[in-house]
């Protein structure tokens, strides 16, 4: 784990990189639903998207604690980390479960920016977060698997070279535990398109580059199996805590962005001969949001340190994600209220960030499912579903 001075240097360097793009860059991408190709390339070549890749494979060999600092600063700058954050935690699936050939094939290329691994193919229209009920099937046929099914809300697939796909390899009624019978695969996206994979973009309120996927007899090499057959749920599960911690860090960044904006405007905006921030009705909500975001930040830090130490941190990762997503949303609401009508003007950038941060009370897991997890696994209450 990096020393505190190193973390401060990472934050400073990320801010400097983000400042070279600016909020107008993100506003234009939002208008045209574009992908930040240049930004992602520079974030990768600067080493910030590869902090979790071990040095032997060309990365920095740092931890989730450092990765969280990167994601937080990206969001605090006004950028949209959702365009690239998956490369960090999806890559971990290959690192922890890939064989040596897979790791040597993919990780150095990802670290060098030659390959993008930006997509997790898990969610389906009829199952959502009920992962063990997914319907996409991968059938073994000699030296290949043949995949049929459908996925939805798969982000960045159009801007990714590789995808990790979860599919059922043994029918659910034939396994002893519902979490068995699922397998994970590395999909070469460009080779799959037109050969059994169809991609349909989804128009949504957030420029998250999400798509619906249709698999119709997609043939992939059996060597693309990631981990053991029928044990793919473990592959996905291992990445979930890192994902939630990193997204929680992004929400902290969003929250601090909103507080920075609201505080600056409240100091500068003069109404009835005085700054509106002098009024307690304006000042107190911002101060409360600051308190909530700082508290969420401490939980993110705790969860990240536990993850990097190899300690069980499911509860902490979930709590960090819930607290940070709710704190960032409230900070966004207060920022909107502070700016009044100007908050709705796109040139102020607030409404875009307001839309972006709202997602994280729903994805990658909803607040209610987090509460259910805590009730059952931490408080020892009866299972609610």
Secondary structure, DSSP 8 states (H G I E B T S, - for coil): ---HHHHHHHHHHHHHHHHTTHHHHHHHHHHHT---HHHHHHHHHTTGGGTTS-GGGTS----HHHHHHHHHHHHHTT--GGGTTHHHHHHHHHHHH--HHHHHHHHHHHHTTSS-EEEEE---TTTTT-GGG---EEEEETTEEEEEEEEEEEETGGG-SEEEEEEESS-GGGSSSTTSSEEEEEEEHHHHBTTTEEEEE---SS---EEEEEEEEEEEEGGGEESSTTBHHHHHHHHHHHHHHHHHHHHHHHHHHHHHHHHHHHHH-EETTEEGGGSHHHHHHHHHHHHHHHHHHHHHHHHHHHHHTT---HHHHHHHHHHHHHHHHHHHHHHHHHHGGGGGSGGG-HHHHHHHHHGGGTSSS-HHHHHHHIIIIIS------
